[in-house]
Structures are given as structure tokens and as C-alpha cells.
Amino acid sequence: MKIVSIKTYAPRAPLGKERFYSSQCPFPQRNSLLTRIETDDGLVGWGEGGQYGPSETVAACIEHVLAPKVIGRSPHELGCIWEELYGLTRDFGQKGTYVEAISAIDIALWDLKGKALGVPVHNLLGGAFRDSISGYATGCYYRGENAFDHKAELENLAAEAKAYADSGFKMLKIKIGLLSVEADIERVAAIRDAIGPDMHLLADSNHAYLAPTAIRMGRALQDFGCLMFEEPVPPEDHDGYRTVRNALDIAVSGGECEFTRWGFRKLIAEGCVDIVQPDICASGGLSEFQKIWSFASAYGVPVMPHVWGSGVALSAALHALAAMPLQPYTANPIPFQNEPVIEFDRNPNPLRDELLQETIVLGEDGRVSVPQGPGLGIEIDESALARFCEG
């Protein structure tokens, strides 16, 4: 079995009035980069990358640099292919676009290998410890015309948060960092009041603060019973991470802007985080995720992958988490405490909800089922993909 073609697709879905903000930027559309790899016996594997910036740059890396090195190879050589592609681009691509491109290729190769052997990817990763993952909602962004006017949005914010609790979620991750600390504290207070004391609350500032401000915000989050403070400072500021972590009694997390085992080695070994959050579609694919998890586990650092893209990204994360053991092992798995959880983004995303032939959904028990078919266990609706790639 040999690879005969690699194609890239840059789907985008404008959001119109549903646009929203994080602390860093508006999201007027959802976009990504999908890779389709086909073999000479007609098998097709799908991968994803290019979620953080212009998809066209990732596509160019694949089409002009990486694909010629992969065509003619066997998908079963995916470990060799990863190392050769990274070695080829190490001098100029240790982080960012080239690693995202390698991620997309790698995920597609895992999908192909699973289909060739007739087994799901989690089987190839060592076997599944669970067939469903507890999901946490990612929501409560800054929305609409009143995104910068927190008082005008407090009622809508509370209603949104309550809707997540009512739909079965046991955990909610909210956004902070776009507004002043004082305004964001009012937002957190409204959310906590809406969901009650029992729902776990996590917060993500998308590296909006320097360390002193992050500590002020973090102490307020502690008062509201938040369990995790994600990306409190810019990803390059390892000293700031350590300062914040040492000042707070709340788990500090980060890593969605980090790449490969070497980037995570520094983040973990330098004592920056309590939890690491590699994005499988950006940090090196499923092959590299295994290595990042192994390094993190040796330091006793849990792994909660960042998930932001289409249904392909969500499926890849579900397989990875299905194959992760409890950390640490106990006779009673408890989500977030020692059992892995999956990020289940609730913002508008047609690429997540309409691109797969069968959409991945939250179950009534607050868990997301792991696909059980060969490879990633998903099928792309190619007519929907063509629609999202028009223009």
C-alpha cells in the first residue's frame, strides 16, 4: 500500500452576527486546513491543521515542501515519516506553520493506518481505557455588538452559562481577559450565580495579562471556586508562568501555543504549569502527542488537549484521550481529578457540526462517545466540504 496523492482543503464558515471575541481577536469566521491522503488501493485518510492562522500558509507547506516527501511511502511508516519531515524543516520550522502542516499529515496517516488494519486509532495507540470522555463546555465568550460592554451582556451571559448546565455539562470553561479585571470579575460572578456551586468552572484568558494582573485575576477566580486558570500570561513568558503558579492555589495550565516534545519539555521541566494543553492539530499530530504525554506523565503533569477545529480535530482528541490511563490510578475515576476530559467547544462552528456525515454530540450523561469505526471512525461529507471551500 502506497500513498499516491495528498490534497489540501481550506474550508471557512463566516459567522455573521454570531461572531465573538476572545481576549486577543474577533472570530468573524471559523476556518481550518484539512488534508486528504489517498493510497493506491483507494483508502482515504483525513487530517487537520491550520487552525491558528491563515490556512493557506499551512497548505503551501504541505503542497510544495512536505507532500513530495510523503507520496510513494506507506502509511505504516508514519513514525519514520514524522521524523524525516521534522528533520527536513527543523532549521526553519520548529514552531508554528510547518509543525501544523506535519500535524495534519500525521493525523491523516493514523486514520489511514487504522482503516488499513480495520481498527480504530485508539487501538493503535495502545487500547482504550474508556469508550466515552467527560466533556467540558467552552463558551461564555464576548459576543455581539455589546462585546465590550459587560453590563449590557450580563443577562445573556448568565443565560448562556445556565443553558450549558441544563444540557448536561458538569464543567464549563469561560473566557476572560478582553475587559478590565473588575469587569471580568462581574462576568465570572454572574456565571457562577447562574450555574450554582456544584458545576466545575475553568477560566481562560488567552495570555491577556502580565504576571501581576494575572495574580489579581487568579485570586478572584479562586474565590469563585474555579479549578483552572488557562494561559494567564504570554506563552513565551516562562518566568511569568512560574510567578503566577507560585502565587495561586489554582491549577495553572497552558500549551495550546506550544509545539513538539521539545517545546513542552521546557514548559514542564521549568515548572511553568500544573496542566499542559497541546493541540493535536498544531503541536505535531497524534505521533507527537504520545511523546508529549509520556514526558508530562513522568513529571506528574496531567494532559488536557486543546480542541478548536472541525470534527476531524475533535475525533483525533477523543481517540488520544481514550488511550490515556488514569493519572494517577485509583479505583474510582473522577473527571478532571484523575480521569481525562475533552474540550467541547460550544461556539458556532459549522465545520464541527456539518462537515462530518455523523456529528459528534454530547450524551445525556455529559460524556462524548469515542468513535469506534476503523481509523478516526468518521466520514467527511464531501459535498459540505466543497460548500465550505467555495470562493
Secondary structure as UniProt FT lines:
FT   STRAND          3..9
FT   STRAND          12..14
FT   HELIX           16..18
FT   STRAND          20..21
FT   STRAND          26..27
FT   STRAND          29..31
FT   STRAND          33..39
FT   TURN            40..41
FT   STRAND          44..49
FT   HELIX           55..61
FT   HELIX           62..66
FT   HELIX           67..70
FT   TURN            71..72
FT   HELIX           75..77
FT   HELIX           78..89
FT   TURN            90..92
FT   HELIX           97..117
FT   HELIX           121..124
FT   TURN            125..126
FT   STRAND          132..138
FT   STRAND          142..143
FT   TURN            145..148
FT   HELIX           150..166
FT   TURN            167..168
FT   STRAND          171..175
FT   HELIX           181..195
FT   STRAND          200..204
FT   HELIX           211..223
FT   TURN            224..225
FT   STRAND          226..230
FT   TURN            235..236
FT   HELIX           238..247
FT   STRAND          251..254
FT   TURN            256..257
FT   HELIX           260..269
FT   TURN            270..271
FT   STRAND          275..276
FT   TURN            280..284
FT   HELIX           285..298
FT   TURN            299..300
FT   HELIX           311..322
FT   TURN            336..338
FT   STRAND          341..345
FT   HELIX           350..353
FT   TURN            364..365
FT   STRAND          367..369
FT   HELIX           382..389
//
